[in-house]
Amino acid sequence: MKRISPSIRATSLSQHNTSVVFANIFYNGPITQREISRISGLSFTTVASIVSGLEKRGVVEHSTESSTNGGRPSAIYRRNSTYRYVIGIEAQHDRFRLIVSDLAGHTISQSTTSFDKRIGKEGFLELLLRQIRDQIDIHKGDTNRFLGVGIGVGGLVNPKDDTVSILPHLPNWGSISLRESVEREFQLKVSIQNNSAAAALGELWYGLGRGKKNFLFINVRDGIGMGIVLNGELYRGTTGTAGEFGHITVDDRGPVCTCGNVGCLETLTSVPALVQSAKNLIADGVTSAINDMSNGDNDSVTFQMLVDASKQGDKLAYKLFTDAGRYLGEGVVSLVNLLNPELIIIGGDFVQTGQLVLESIKDVLIRQALELPRKAVEVVFSELGENASALGSAVPIIQEFVASPVSV
Ligand SMILES: [Zn+2]
């Protein structure tokens, strides 16, 4: 049985019982009424009456299957995953990834939109709302088809009012009330969280984190974020900002970071840091296939060029990625020693880099981590890839629905 349990927020006993029954079908189904009764402690009659109501509303469905021990065939119930859809979004400073999924995380429709960060706060909001509208329009413009919108942002989210500081990668933006804007426009429930925390939830529900108790998701993009799952639940910390892995100091004489400190991990291994290092080395006269790819225009060097060059065996790209893996690895050693996770999932743009970075991280881990926790941990690339964060952003919307199915 799954450990994920709903936070029950019901206003009456019958609502509470409905939530308990629905949660059992949603998380543990397919399941019989008798099993629900046994797990929940509710009488069989109560369970049967609630299940019948849920089935009439189309939230759950049943099929009749023979019992394995040769007894009478009994009805088994499962969630109706297409009862409603959710919209999950990863909002970065230069791109939106939108996924409309059903309640089992299957992608129904999707879009990715890139933009220039100079569009500013208003332009960012306007474009985001238009992208959501476009997805709703694919589904006949019917907002009732959706339970809500989840947004994972590359910034700090204040859990008290859901305001987002899309800092530090969009300087001078101040904070944004994303939730309010989206709620007002579509009259849908909206959930906002950090994109790396969202990605960890995505992995916990749909990816390599399924069934895992303690794992970390390291998200390498413009910055380096992390989602922490402890005892099967996302750990958000006291101010909701846990996981700022990119701001641990790895080189006290390193470059100045956007956070104001010096030599933070993300000043050395994030996507822009690696692109900048490649540009600097090429400008210093180091020969590389990257220079051919950019036709000698150092300003147009991209991360994709570094990835392509590394796959061709380019020495400069090889060095950049193995160094990046080494720096990341040193951070990972501390995480393994501190938190003793069973799995570390590397995601974000580094998924494209192939085994190079992964091998480099593992080398450091073998050399430096304490033996016992090191032997218990696996380091892998995300299989959900660029979808982890968008899918996970919508998980709180689904959790809320499961906890209170009567309100929909
Ligand atoms: Zn920093």
Boltz pocket constraint, residues with backbone or C-beta under 6 A from the ligand:
constraints:
  - pocket:
      binder: B
      contacts: [[A, 246], [A, 247], [A, 248], [A, 257], [A, 258], [A, 259], [A, 260], [A, 261], [A, 264]]
      max_distance: 6.0
